[in-house]
Amino acid sequence: MNEPSRIEHEHDPDGVDEGKRLVRVGGDKGLSLAERLSERWQRLAWRSPIHKLRLRGRHPLKLIAVVDDPFLGDIARGRALLDGMLSFRGETRNIAGLGLDRPGFSRTFAEYLHSFAWLRDLSSVTTRAQAVPIAEAIMRQWIAAHAEHVAEPAWRPDLTGRRILFWCAHAPLILSSSDLVYRSDVLNAFARGARHVDRTADKAGPGAPRIAAWAGVVAAGLMLPGGDPRRSFGEAGLHRAIDASIFADGGTAGRSPERQLDVVRLLAMVCQTYAARRLEPPEFVSDALVRAVGALRGACLGDRGLSSWQGGGPVTGDTIEQVIEATGIRTRPLKQARDWGYQRLSAGKTTLLVDAAPPPVARLVEGGCASTLAFEMSDGAHRLIVNCGGARAVHAAVPEQLAEGLRTTAAHSTLVLADSNSTAIHADGTLGRGVAEVEVSRQESDTAMRLEASHDGYVRRYGFVHRRHIAVTPDGLDVRGEDSLVPAGKRHKAGDTPFAIRFHLGAEVEVSPTADGHAAFLRLPGGAVWQFRAKGAALTVEDSLWVDADGRPRPSEQIVLSGETSAGGVSVSWVLRRAR
């Protein structure tokens, strides 16, 4: 087994630029009509005789090496496979009758199936001897339905790239048969997939999809005989994909921490393909992985697990630690992601993460959220303030309408004006107009860490800028905030405009409002108590929910500060103080 080299990240990539104003400009347009037509034409071209000819070539007799997969799979999904079931986020199918020629499963289940990510889950719960018959049973069905039929989703560039990576890493599970015809079919499917992704990788969207596609090209170049030209071609494509997908601070274009975790795994698997050949990965891959790990750690709360942003759910701390350990990289959490957009304030046992950037551009991501200036907060291993989260990571039993509701501004811990989203969410799922510019100023001193940020998402419709100021004392026991609506632009709605500032509470937090209606006590498991007090708005406690690491909504509560703002604006102050 090849061990990745351990990298020490010596320089300080997350030093805070005190007082510097950071501005990021977002966009609100999805794919143009011409781009949509081009994508459709590309998919139709896959079925053409010309493309079929391009996929022909020599049949490889074997893979050059077997790649080590350094990551653990999902134990529950692995055990389901042992029981003859393929299961993903609550959707379960019998392996014996997947019906791949007439699939009726969801998009997320299809991605899990066609990427062959389930091989990792299977290998994590059993021996090779027990896993081989199960893997072969699914593999034979896939070859019969898709090996010669090039169409989405099975042949989507990113899924083809992932499939190649997993086939390389778990080849013993799919190539141990004594059936020579079957073995030849598997290797031929591998080679055809490589030729397909050679020509389609750049059609995948920026971020994890494009990196996955080009990672497959590189892996095929390393693992198939005579692959040196493909390897060079793939390295050039992967370099372009990384440049287009990963910011200088290490964050990814889609701004989702869960996708960030995906990219870290992809880059680490690429490094393992080189290790299997006793080669060093290109410097641009190693550098991107170091930066990506720092950003990933920066998006974690005190329980070491991921915070919930841009459709992703709260991946557990154990999973994150295993992934980081497997990469062999030691680096500090990124404090100030200038491009990725997350600001981390950490003092004592208190950690806050603030979304200080516009939502991702519509063409870069599906399922983006209107979460600008929301924050999550933890006290040690306990989550105190959260976002509802999980819009793209929910259990299959969750109604689609509820899943879409998790993308709204109201599902995040921030200010909502006139019960509307700070960035529009269209009926087709894309993001529309709203936040285009976010201004950020951050200072750190011996007395406090201070973050001031504002966004223009409500200027066009209501004539107000939302400004949020947060200050944390060095011991982390006192967090003070102020939310202001400042007049801006030319449009001002007649009369007063209602607003609500929402603080969604962790599922295990017990809340008790005080009799005067201005404060509440928040009790955490273990006995810690925080006092929340506000001035300038009415305080109420309402029902809420939080999507857990399994994608299941759990009942919780939220503190809501509500009021109305006149044309002159309004300011609401609040404080969170740890009582004991």
C-alpha positions as a Python dict, from the first residue, in 0.01 Angstrom:
ca = {
    (1, 'M'): (0, 0, 0),
    (2, 'N'): (139, 337, -101),
    (3, 'E'): (139, 606, 165),
    (4, 'P'): (98, 970, 56),
    (5, 'S'): (379, 1198, 157),
    (6, 'R'): (301, 1428, 448),
    (7, 'I'): (317, 1796, 364),
    (8, 'E'): (384, 2067, 619),
    (9, 'H'): (220, 2398, 528),
    (10, 'E'): (464, 2648, 676),
    (11, 'H'): (359, 2984, 542),
    (12, 'D'): (47, 3157, 674),
    (13, 'P'): (-212, 3157, 393),
    (14, 'D'): (-490, 3287, 615),
    (15, 'G'): (-337, 3593, 769),
    (16, 'V'): (-598, 3863, 822),
    (17, 'D'): (-571, 4185, 625),
    (18, 'E'): (-682, 4424, 895),
    (19, 'G'): (-911, 4698, 778),
    (20, 'K'): (-889, 4593, 416),
    (21, 'R'): (-1215, 4617, 226),
    (22, 'L'): (-1279, 4304, 23),
    (23, 'V'): (-1520, 4317, -267),
    (24, 'R'): (-1646, 4025, -469),
    (25, 'V'): (-1879, 4066, -763),
    (26, 'G'): (-2120, 3784, -842),
    (27, 'G'): (-2345, 3718, -1139),
    (28, 'D'): (-2710, 3632, -1184),
    (29, 'K'): (-2728, 3472, -1526),
    (30, 'G'): (-2745, 3104, -1599),
    (31, 'L'): (-2657, 2941, -1928),
    (32, 'S'): (-2758, 3139, -2236),
    (33, 'L'): (-2990, 2987, -2495),
    (34, 'A'): (-2694, 2932, -2726),
    (35, 'E'): (-2504, 2751, -2448),
    (36, 'R'): (-2805, 2534, -2366),
    (37, 'L'): (-2848, 2441, -2733),
    (38, 'S'): (-2477, 2365, -2757),
    (39, 'E'): (-2499, 2133, -2455),
    (40, 'R'): (-2798, 1952, -2604),
    (41, 'W'): (-2623, 1916, -2938),
    (42, 'Q'): (-2318, 1775, -2764),
    (43, 'R'): (-2528, 1509, -2589),
    (44, 'L'): (-2698, 1416, -2915),
    (45, 'A'): (-2357, 1391, -3083),
    (46, 'W'): (-2260, 1115, -2841),
    (47, 'R'): (-2506, 887, -3020),
    (48, 'S'): (-2369, 962, -3364),
    (49, 'P'): (-2176, 704, -3570),
    (50, 'I'): (-1874, 938, -3567),
    (51, 'H'): (-1854, 936, -3188),
    (52, 'K'): (-1895, 559, -3183),
    (53, 'L'): (-1598, 531, -3417),
    (54, 'R'): (-1395, 754, -3185),
    (55, 'L'): (-1457, 513, -2898),
    (56, 'R'): (-1309, 220, -3085),
    (57, 'G'): (-952, 114, -3022),
    (58, 'R'): (-726, -153, -2884),
    (59, 'H'): (-864, -371, -2606),
    (60, 'P'): (-634, -352, -2303),
    (61, 'L'): (-542, -688, -2152),
    (62, 'K'): (-489, -555, -1799),
    (63, 'L'): (-432, -247, -1587),
    (64, 'I'): (-72, -155, -1514),
    (65, 'A'): (-127, -127, -1137),
    (66, 'V'): (-393, -115, -868),
    (67, 'V'): (-443, 219, -698),
    (68, 'D'): (-489, 248, -322),
    (69, 'D'): (-812, 415, -212),
    (70, 'P'): (-713, 587, 115),
    (71, 'F'): (-1067, 678, 218),
    (72, 'L'): (-1327, 488, 417),
    (73, 'G'): (-1668, 435, 267),
    (74, 'D'): (-2009, 465, 428),
    (75, 'I'): (-2060, 169, 662),
    (76, 'A'): (-2440, 167, 644),
    (77, 'R'): (-2439, 169, 265),
    (78, 'G'): (-2173, -101, 263),
    (79, 'R'): (-2381, -326, 487),
    (80, 'A'): (-2682, -271, 265),
    (81, 'L'): (-2476, -403, -27),
    (82, 'L'): (-2396, -715, 176),
    (83, 'D'): (-2771, -760, 218),
    (84, 'G'): (-2822, -740, -158),
    (85, 'M'): (-2941, -379, -167),
    (86, 'L'): (-2798, -65, -323),
    (87, 'S'): (-2893, 224, -97),
    (88, 'F'): (-2828, 597, -107),
    (89, 'R'): (-2991, 869, 105),
    (90, 'G'): (-3299, 664, 178),
    (91, 'E'): (-3350, 531, -175),
    (92, 'T'): (-3295, 155, -191),
    (93, 'R'): (-3296, -89, -484),
    (94, 'N'): (-3250, -465, -500),
    (95, 'I'): (-2920, -548, -669),
    (96, 'A'): (-3073, -844, -848),
    (97, 'G'): (-3320, -622, -1033),
    (98, 'L'): (-3178, -272, -1077),
    (99, 'G'): (-3342, -239, -1418),
    (100, 'L'): (-3063, -30, -1567),
    (101, 'D'): (-3219, -47, -1914),
    (102, 'R'): (-3528, 132, -1777),
    (103, 'P'): (-3409, 324, -1472),
    (104, 'G'): (-3665, 481, -1245),
    (105, 'F'): (-3441, 614, -972),
    (106, 'S'): (-3354, 969, -874),
    (107, 'R'): (-3069, 1175, -1010),
    (108, 'T'): (-2863, 1148, -692),
    (109, 'F'): (-2908, 770, -680),
    (110, 'A'): (-2808, 748, -1049),
    (111, 'E'): (-2492, 946, -976),
    (112, 'Y'): (-2403, 712, -690),
    (113, 'L'): (-2461, 408, -910),
    (114, 'H'): (-2286, 525, -1229),
    (115, 'S'): (-1986, 673, -1049),
    (116, 'F'): (-1924, 333, -886),
    (117, 'A'): (-1862, 514, -556),
    (118, 'W'): (-2042, 220, -396),
    (119, 'L'): (-1723, 15, -450),
    (120, 'R'): (-1562, 215, -170),
    (121, 'D'): (-1857, 147, 60),
    (122, 'L'): (-1848, -223, -19),
    (123, 'S'): (-1474, -260, 33),
    (124, 'S'): (-1501, -88, 373),
    (125, 'V'): (-1724, -354, 530),
    (126, 'T'): (-1607, -690, 403),
    (127, 'T'): (-1330, -902, 258),
    (128, 'R'): (-1239, -919, -107),
    (129, 'A'): (-1377, -1274, -134),
    (130, 'Q'): (-1720, -1163, -12),
    (131, 'A'): (-1724, -838, -208),
    (132, 'V'): (-1634, -977, -552),
    (133, 'P'): (-1968, -1153, -628),
    (134, 'I'): (-2163, -842, -528),
    (135, 'A'): (-1946, -606, -734),
    (136, 'E'): (-1957, -838, -1034),
    (137, 'A'): (-2336, -866, -1017),
    (138, 'I'): (-2375, -489, -1050),
    (139, 'M'): (-2092, -462, -1302),
    (140, 'R'): (-2248, -718, -1535),
    (141, 'Q'): (-2579, -531, -1532),
    (142, 'W'): (-2404, -202, -1600),
    (143, 'I'): (-2206, -342, -1894),
    (144, 'A'): (-2518, -496, -2047),
    (145, 'A'): (-2712, -169, -2026),
    (146, 'H'): (-2447, 100, -2080),
    (147, 'A'): (-2116, -27, -2216),
    (148, 'E'): (-2227, 22, -2579),
    (149, 'H'): (-2501, 279, -2523),
    (150, 'V'): (-2346, 624, -2478),
    (151, 'A'): (-2597, 855, -2312),
    (152, 'E'): (-2658, 1053, -1994),
    (153, 'P'): (-2638, 1010, -1706),
    (154, 'A'): (-2412, 706, -1726),
    (155, 'W'): (-2167, 870, -1966),
    (156, 'R'): (-2176, 1220, -1825),
    (157, 'P'): (-1812, 1339, -1828),
    (158, 'D'): (-1780, 1383, -1452),
    (159, 'L'): (-1938, 1044, -1377),
    (160, 'T'): (-1717, 877, -1638),
    (161, 'G'): (-1410, 1030, -1474),
    (162, 'R'): (-1520, 918, -1129),
    (163, 'R'): (-1597, 571, -1259),
    (164, 'I'): (-1244, 537, -1397),
    (165, 'L'): (-1097, 646, -1063),
    (166, 'F'): (-1303, 392, -869),
    (167, 'W'): (-1235, 114, -1119),
    (168, 'C'): (-861, 184, -1082),
    (169, 'A'): (-883, 180, -702),
    (170, 'H'): (-1106, -127, -672),
    (171, 'A'): (-1003, -329, -975),
    (172, 'P'): (-969, -652, -772),
    (173, 'L'): (-1343, -640, -701),
    (174, 'I'): (-1445, -620, -1068),
    (175, 'L'): (-1159, -803, -1242),
    (176, 'S'): (-1111, -1117, -1033),
    (177, 'S'): (-1344, -1334, -1239),
    (178, 'S'): (-1219, -1636, -1430),
    (179, 'D'): (-1473, -1548, -1702),
    (180, 'L'): (-1240, -1413, -1971),
    (181, 'V'): (-1524, -1266, -2177),
    (182, 'Y'): (-1650, -1069, -1878),
    (183, 'R'): (-1298, -947, -1794),
    (184, 'S'): (-1251, -833, -2152),
    (185, 'D'): (-1583, -648, -2143),
    (186, 'V'): (-1480, -463, -1826),
    (187, 'L'): (-1143, -358, -1966),
    (188, 'N'): (-1301, -254, -2294),
    (189, 'A'): (-1558, -44, -2104),
    (190, 'F'): (-1266, 117, -1918),
    (191, 'A'): (-1090, 202, -2246),
    (192, 'R'): (-1408, 331, -2414),
    (193, 'G'): (-1481, 548, -2112),
    (194, 'A'): (-1130, 693, -2130),
    (195, 'R'): (-1169, 778, -2501),
    (196, 'H'): (-1508, 936, -2429),
    (197, 'V'): (-1389, 1156, -2143),
    (198, 'D'): (-1081, 1256, -2346),
    (199, 'R'): (-1321, 1446, -2573),
    (200, 'T'): (-1583, 1563, -2326),
    (201, 'A'): (-1403, 1656, -2001),
    (202, 'D'): (-1407, 2028, -2073),
    (203, 'K'): (-1786, 2013, -2115),
    (204, 'A'): (-1829, 1940, -1745),
    (205, 'G'): (-1907, 2240, -1528),
    (206, 'P'): (-1630, 2415, -1332),
    (207, 'G'): (-1562, 2281, -986),
    (208, 'A'): (-1579, 1919, -878),
    (209, 'P'): (-1744, 1796, -1204),
    (210, 'R'): (-1467, 1920, -1432),
    (211, 'I'): (-1191, 1813, -1194),
    (212, 'A'): (-1348, 1466, -1174),
    (213, 'A'): (-1363, 1437, -1554),
    (214, 'W'): (-999, 1533, -1608),
    (215, 'A'): (-889, 1322, -1310),
    (216, 'G'): (-1033, 1026, -1498),
    (217, 'V'): (-830, 1114, -1807),
    (218, 'V'): (-509, 1130, -1601),
    (219, 'A'): (-587, 803, -1421),
    (220, 'A'): (-653, 626, -1751),
    (221, 'G'): (-325, 758, -1888),
    (222, 'L'): (-141, 616, -1589),
    (223, 'M'): (-318, 282, -1564),
    (224, 'L'): (-369, 174, -1927),
    (225, 'P'): (-74, 44, -2130),
    (226, 'G'): (68, 299, -2374),
    (227, 'G'): (-97, 583, -2190),
    (228, 'D'): (185, 839, -2178),
    (229, 'P'): (33, 1068, -2448),
    (230, 'R'): (-304, 1058, -2270),
    (231, 'R'): (-134, 1130, -1938),
    (232, 'S'): (34, 1445, -2076),
    (233, 'F'): (-291, 1555, -2238),
    (234, 'G'): (-480, 1484, -1916),
    (235, 'E'): (-235, 1676, -1698),
    (236, 'A'): (-278, 1984, -1916),
    (237, 'G'): (-657, 1952, -1892),
    (238, 'L'): (-650, 1894, -1517),
    (239, 'H'): (-431, 2201, -1473),
    (240, 'R'): (-689, 2410, -1661),
    (241, 'A'): (-972, 2256, -1460),
    (242, 'I'): (-803, 2336, -1130),
    (243, 'D'): (-732, 2693, -1238),
    (244, 'A'): (-1098, 2738, -1334),
    (245, 'S'): (-1238, 2564, -1028),
    (246, 'I'): (-1020, 2640, -724),
    (247, 'F'): (-962, 2991, -596),
    (248, 'A'): (-623, 3112, -478),
    (249, 'D'): (-737, 3057, -117),
    (250, 'G'): (-821, 2693, -189),
    (251, 'G'): (-1201, 2720, -197),
    (252, 'T'): (-1398, 2585, -490),
    (253, 'A'): (-1615, 2774, -737),
    (254, 'G'): (-1948, 2632, -619),
    (255, 'R'): (-1882, 2761, -262),
    (256, 'S'): (-2014, 2441, -104),
    (257, 'P'): (-1805, 2292, 181),
    (258, 'E'): (-1947, 1949, 97),
    (259, 'R'): (-1824, 1989, -262),
    (260, 'Q'): (-1494, 2106, -115),
    (261, 'L'): (-1465, 1771, 59),
    (262, 'D'): (-1539, 1602, -274),
    (263, 'V'): (-1258, 1794, -446),
    (264, 'V'): (-1011, 1704, -169),
    (265, 'R'): (-1093, 1337, -219),
    (266, 'L'): (-1062, 1364, -597),
    (267, 'L'): (-721, 1531, -584),
    (268, 'A'): (-598, 1279, -327),
    (269, 'M'): (-711, 992, -550),
    (270, 'V'): (-521, 1148, -841),
    (271, 'C'): (-211, 1156, -622),
    (272, 'Q'): (-263, 789, -542),
    (273, 'T'): (-268, 697, -912),
    (274, 'Y'): (80, 847, -942),
    (275, 'A'): (191, 668, -626),
    (276, 'A'): (77, 337, -773),
    (277, 'R'): (322, 397, -1058),
    (278, 'R'): (592, 520, -815),
    (279, 'L'): (570, 869, -966),
    (280, 'E'): (538, 1210, -805),
    (281, 'P'): (218, 1400, -891),
    (282, 'P'): (257, 1732, -1073),
    (283, 'E'): (328, 2026, -845),
    (284, 'F'): (5, 2201, -944),
    (285, 'V'): (-194, 1902, -811),
    (286, 'S'): (-7, 1887, -479),
    (287, 'D'): (-34, 2264, -434),
    (288, 'A'): (-408, 2262, -507),
    (289, 'L'): (-460, 1981, -256),
    (290, 'V'): (-276, 2170, 19),
    (291, 'R'): (-485, 2481, -41),
    (292, 'A'): (-809, 2282, -63),
    (293, 'V'): (-743, 2105, 270),
    (294, 'G'): (-681, 2439, 445),
    (295, 'A'): (-1009, 2576, 312),
    (296, 'L'): (-1190, 2256, 409),
    (297, 'R'): (-1066, 2279, 767),
    (298, 'G'): (-1166, 2645, 772),
    (299, 'A'): (-1528, 2546, 702),
    (300, 'C'): (-1548, 2320, 1009),
    (301, 'L'): (-1703, 2407, 1343),
    (302, 'G'): (-1594, 2307, 1693),
    (303, 'D'): (-1717, 1949, 1649),
    (304, 'R'): (-1467, 1920, 1359),
    (305, 'G'): (-1758, 1861, 1120),
    (306, 'L'): (-1854, 2067, 816),
    (307, 'S'): (-2090, 2359, 848),
    (308, 'S'): (-2398, 2369, 623),
    (309, 'W'): (-2372, 2600, 322),
    (310, 'Q'): (-2482, 2604, -41),
    (311, 'G'): (-2692, 2290, -25),
    (312, 'G'): (-2444, 2076, 167),
    (313, 'G'): (-2508, 1906, 498),
    (314, 'P'): (-2305, 1877, 819),
    (315, 'V'): (-2054, 1602, 741),
    (316, 'T'): (-1934, 1448, 1068),
    (317, 'G'): (-1605, 1537, 1231),
    (318, 'D'): (-1485, 1175, 1220),
    (319, 'T'): (-1529, 1168, 842),
    (320, 'I'): (-1346, 1498, 798),
    (321, 'E'): (-1057, 1389, 1019),
    (322, 'Q'): (-1021, 1058, 833),
    (323, 'V'): (-1013, 1237, 497),
    (324, 'I'): (-757, 1494, 609),
    (325, 'E'): (-540, 1228, 771),
    (326, 'A'): (-553, 1022, 451),
    (327, 'T'): (-430, 1316, 243),
    (328, 'G'): (-116, 1338, 459),
    (329, 'I'): (-145, 1717, 478),
    (330, 'R'): (-109, 1923, 793),
    (331, 'T'): (-232, 2278, 765),
    (332, 'R'): (-419, 2527, 981),
    (333, 'P'): (-784, 2612, 917),
    (334, 'L'): (-821, 2900, 673),
    (335, 'K'): (-942, 3207, 866),
    (336, 'Q'): (-1019, 3446, 585),
    (337, 'A'): (-1119, 3298, 252),
    (338, 'R'): (-1090, 3608, 40),
    (339, 'D'): (-1229, 3448, -276),
    (340, 'W'): (-1424, 3149, -145),
    (341, 'G'): (-1603, 3393, 82),
    (342, 'Y'): (-1615, 3235, 429),
    (343, 'Q'): (-1486, 3426, 731),
    (344, 'R'): (-1384, 3224, 1036),
    (345, 'L'): (-1381, 3383, 1382),
    (346, 'S'): (-1241, 3151, 1648),
    (347, 'A'): (-1165, 3234, 2012),
    (348, 'G'): (-1156, 3006, 2313),
    (349, 'K'): (-1410, 2731, 2250),
    (350, 'T'): (-1622, 2953, 2027),
    (351, 'T'): (-1614, 2932, 1646),
    (352, 'L'): (-1819, 3139, 1401),
    (353, 'L'): (-1837, 3099, 1026),
    (354, 'V'): (-1987, 3383, 822),
    (355, 'D'): (-2092, 3373, 457),
    (356, 'A'): (-1933, 3695, 332),
    (357, 'A'): (-1970, 3660, -46),
    (358, 'P'): (-2244, 3649, -310),
    (359, 'P'): (-2400, 3312, -388),
    (360, 'P'): (-2226, 3114, -664),
    (361, 'V'): (-2293, 3225, -1019),
    (362, 'A'): (-2590, 3033, -1158),
    (363, 'R'): (-2391, 2867, -1435),
    (364, 'L'): (-2144, 2719, -1184),
    (365, 'V'): (-2378, 2533, -953),
    (366, 'E'): (-2727, 2390, -919),
    (367, 'G'): (-2902, 2434, -589),
    (368, 'G'): (-2723, 2746, -471),
    (369, 'C'): (-2861, 2920, -161),
    (370, 'A'): (-2952, 3280, -77),
    (371, 'S'): (-2744, 3278, 241),
    (372, 'T'): (-2535, 3595, 224),
    (373, 'L'): (-2424, 3725, 568),
    (374, 'A'): (-2566, 3423, 752),
    (375, 'F'): (-2348, 3265, 1022),
    (376, 'E'): (-2309, 2940, 1213),
    (377, 'M'): (-2164, 2921, 1562),
    (378, 'S'): (-2042, 2645, 1792),
    (379, 'D'): (-1938, 2620, 2156),
    (380, 'G'): (-1681, 2344, 2166),
    (381, 'A'): (-1835, 2031, 2017),
    (382, 'H'): (-2189, 2172, 2029),
    (383, 'R'): (-2359, 2367, 1750),
    (384, 'L'): (-2538, 2670, 1890),
    (385, 'I'): (-2645, 2873, 1585),
    (386, 'V'): (-2691, 2691, 1252),
    (387, 'N'): (-2845, 2709, 909),
    (388, 'C'): (-3121, 2461, 826),
    (389, 'G'): (-2887, 2327, 554),
    (390, 'G'): (-2887, 2015, 341),
    (391, 'A'): (-3092, 2129, 43),
    (392, 'R'): (-2893, 1899, -187),
    (393, 'A'): (-2813, 1632, 72),
    (394, 'V'): (-3156, 1541, 206),
    (395, 'H'): (-3300, 1195, 261),
    (396, 'A'): (-3520, 1060, -19),
    (397, 'A'): (-3827, 1083, 207),
    (398, 'V'): (-3798, 1464, 231),
    (399, 'P'): (-4055, 1635, 2),
    (400, 'E'): (-3905, 1833, -284),
    (401, 'Q'): (-4085, 2149, -174),
    (402, 'L'): (-3921, 2131, 168),
    (403, 'A'): (-3580, 2064, 14),
    (404, 'E'): (-3616, 2373, -204),
    (405, 'G'): (-3725, 2574, 99),
    (406, 'L'): (-3390, 2497, 262),
    (407, 'R'): (-3226, 2718, -2),
    (408, 'T'): (-3411, 3032, 101),
    (409, 'T'): (-3273, 3321, 305),
    (410, 'A'): (-3523, 3240, 581),
    (411, 'A'): (-3361, 2896, 623),
    (412, 'H'): (-3033, 3067, 721),
    (413, 'S'): (-2930, 3263, 1028),
    (414, 'T'): (-2945, 3611, 883),
    (415, 'L'): (-3180, 3902, 814),
    (416, 'V'): (-3479, 3858, 584),
    (417, 'L'): (-3649, 4168, 443),
    (418, 'A'): (-4017, 4163, 342),
    (419, 'D'): (-4017, 3781, 361),
    (420, 'S'): (-3812, 3765, 41),
    (421, 'N'): (-3480, 3611, -57),
    (422, 'S'): (-3170, 3826, -76),
    (423, 'T'): (-3100, 3650, -407),
    (424, 'A'): (-3392, 3527, -616),
    (425, 'I'): (-3446, 3152, -653),
    (426, 'H'): (-3619, 3070, -981),
    (427, 'A'): (-3876, 2797, -1036),
    (428, 'D'): (-3624, 2597, -1241),
    (429, 'G'): (-3387, 2591, -943),
    (430, 'T'): (-3136, 2847, -1069),
    (431, 'L'): (-3042, 3164, -883),
    (432, 'G'): (-3151, 3499, -1023),
    (433, 'R'): (-3089, 3861, -938),
    (434, 'G'): (-3001, 3977, -593),
    (435, 'V'): (-2666, 3998, -416),
    (436, 'A'): (-2405, 4118, -663),
    (437, 'E'): (-2157, 4288, -430),
    (438, 'V'): (-2042, 4217, -77),
    (439, 'E'): (-1810, 4449, 113),
    (440, 'V'): (-1608, 4308, 402),
    (441, 'S'): (-1388, 4471, 664),
    (442, 'R'): (-1212, 4266, 930),
    (443, 'Q'): (-989, 4367, 1220),
    (444, 'E'): (-825, 4172, 1501),
    (445, 'S'): (-685, 4327, 1818),
    (446, 'D'): (-613, 4236, 2178),
    (447, 'T'): (-968, 4328, 2275),
    (448, 'A'): (-1180, 4169, 2001),
    (449, 'M'): (-1211, 4021, 1653),
    (450, 'R'): (-1443, 4234, 1444),
    (451, 'L'): (-1613, 4162, 1115),
    (452, 'E'): (-1830, 4410, 929),
    (453, 'A'): (-1994, 4308, 603),
    (454, 'S'): (-2275, 4432, 384),
    (455, 'H'): (-2463, 4317, 76),
    (456, 'D'): (-2681, 4484, -186),
    (457, 'G'): (-2937, 4206, -235),
    (458, 'Y'): (-3230, 4423, -127),
    (459, 'V'): (-3126, 4750, -290),
    (460, 'R'): (-3296, 4697, -627),
    (461, 'R'): (-3634, 4597, -478),
    (462, 'Y'): (-3652, 4782, -147),
    (463, 'G'): (-3374, 5041, -139),
    (464, 'F'): (-3178, 4900, 156),
    (465, 'V'): (-2831, 4759, 212),
    (466, 'H'): (-2808, 4493, 482),
    (467, 'R'): (-2506, 4553, 705),
    (468, 'R'): (-2397, 4306, 973),
    (469, 'H'): (-2133, 4369, 1239),
    (470, 'I'): (-2002, 4089, 1463),
    (471, 'A'): (-1744, 4120, 1742),
    (472, 'V'): (-1598, 3831, 1946),
    (473, 'T'): (-1392, 3875, 2263),
    (474, 'P'): (-1055, 3693, 2288),
    (475, 'D'): (-1197, 3439, 2534),
    (476, 'G'): (-1491, 3364, 2303),
    (477, 'L'): (-1744, 3414, 2584),
    (478, 'D'): (-1904, 3728, 2443),
    (479, 'V'): (-2036, 3766, 2086),
    (480, 'R'): (-2195, 4097, 1994),
    (481, 'G'): (-2375, 4173, 1672),
    (482, 'E'): (-2566, 4446, 1498),
    (483, 'D'): (-2785, 4417, 1190),
    (484, 'S'): (-2870, 4737, 1007),
    (485, 'L'): (-3079, 4827, 704),
    (486, 'V'): (-2920, 5133, 546),
    (487, 'P'): (-3100, 5336, 276),
    (488, 'A'): (-2936, 5304, -66),
    (489, 'G'): (-3032, 5335, -427),
    (490, 'K'): (-3335, 5516, -568),
    (491, 'R'): (-3617, 5277, -484),
    (492, 'H'): (-3788, 5300, -147),
    (493, 'K'): (-4107, 5109, -81),
    (494, 'A'): (-4391, 5323, 46),
    (495, 'G'): (-4464, 5270, 415),
    (496, 'D'): (-4278, 5055, 658),
    (497, 'T'): (-4117, 4729, 543),
    (498, 'P'): (-4122, 4423, 772),
    (499, 'F'): (-3800, 4240, 853),
    (500, 'A'): (-3698, 3934, 1053),
    (501, 'I'): (-3353, 3838, 1181),
    (502, 'R'): (-3341, 3462, 1229),
    (503, 'F'): (-3110, 3262, 1453),
    (504, 'H'): (-3173, 2892, 1390),
    (505, 'L'): (-3064, 2687, 1690),
    (506, 'G'): (-2883, 2355, 1698),
    (507, 'A'): (-3113, 2054, 1733),
    (508, 'E'): (-2993, 1984, 2088),
    (509, 'V'): (-3025, 2343, 2213),
    (510, 'E'): (-3299, 2413, 2468),
    (511, 'V'): (-3431, 2769, 2453),
    (512, 'S'): (-3620, 2955, 2728),
    (513, 'P'): (-3738, 3312, 2654),
    (514, 'T'): (-3747, 3559, 2941),
    (515, 'A'): (-4064, 3724, 3065),
    (516, 'D'): (-3965, 4071, 2936),
    (517, 'G'): (-3955, 3948, 2573),
    (518, 'H'): (-3604, 4081, 2511),
    (519, 'A'): (-3387, 3782, 2594),
    (520, 'A'): (-3363, 3405, 2599),
    (521, 'F'): (-3144, 3143, 2766),
    (522, 'L'): (-2988, 2874, 2548),
    (523, 'R'): (-2889, 2552, 2723),
    (524, 'L'): (-2647, 2309, 2559),
    (525, 'P'): (-2596, 1939, 2636),
    (526, 'G'): (-2356, 1918, 2927),
    (527, 'G'): (-2503, 2220, 3105),
    (528, 'A'): (-2343, 2521, 2931),
    (529, 'V'): (-2579, 2819, 2911),
    (530, 'W'): (-2571, 3117, 2677),
    (531, 'Q'): (-2779, 3429, 2724),
    (532, 'F'): (-2918, 3593, 2411),
    (533, 'R'): (-3041, 3951, 2439),
    (534, 'A'): (-3157, 4193, 2169),
    (535, 'K'): (-3252, 4559, 2138),
    (536, 'G'): (-3451, 4723, 1858),
    (537, 'A'): (-3686, 4437, 1765),
    (538, 'A'): (-3939, 4201, 1919),
    (539, 'L'): (-3802, 3861, 2022),
    (540, 'T'): (-4001, 3542, 1968),
    (541, 'V'): (-3919, 3171, 1960),
    (542, 'E'): (-4051, 2968, 1666),
    (543, 'D'): (-4022, 2615, 1533),
    (544, 'S'): (-3742, 2531, 1292),
    (545, 'L'): (-3554, 2227, 1161),
    (546, 'W'): (-3198, 2117, 1098),
    (547, 'V'): (-3084, 1861, 843),
    (548, 'D'): (-2840, 1620, 1007),
    (549, 'A'): (-2546, 1427, 859),
    (550, 'D'): (-2782, 1152, 736),
    (551, 'G'): (-2993, 1403, 544),
    (552, 'R'): (-3286, 1375, 784),
    (553, 'P'): (-3464, 1689, 909),
    (554, 'R'): (-3461, 1713, 1287),
    (555, 'P'): (-3699, 1944, 1475),
    (556, 'S'): (-3537, 2245, 1635),
    (557, 'E'): (-3622, 2603, 1728),
    (558, 'Q'): (-3521, 2950, 1620),
    (559, 'I'): (-3502, 3293, 1775),
    (560, 'V'): (-3666, 3555, 1554),
    (561, 'L'): (-3614, 3930, 1595),
    (562, 'S'): (-3890, 4104, 1402),
    (563, 'G'): (-3993, 4459, 1332),
    (564, 'E'): (-4047, 4716, 1057),
    (565, 'T'): (-3814, 4963, 900),
    (566, 'S'): (-3906, 5308, 778),
    (567, 'A'): (-3744, 5471, 476),
    (568, 'G'): (-3469, 5594, 706),
    (569, 'G'): (-3355, 5243, 795),
    (570, 'V'): (-3324, 5054, 1121),
    (571, 'S'): (-3061, 4903, 1347),
    (572, 'V'): (-3098, 4600, 1576),
    (573, 'S'): (-2829, 4500, 1825),
    (574, 'W'): (-2791, 4161, 1987),
    (575, 'V'): (-2549, 3983, 2215),
    (576, 'L'): (-2468, 3621, 2295),
    (577, 'R'): (-2293, 3583, 2631),
    (578, 'R'): (-2188, 3255, 2788),
    (579, 'A'): (-2339, 3253, 3136),
    (580, 'R'): (-2166, 2932, 3254),
}
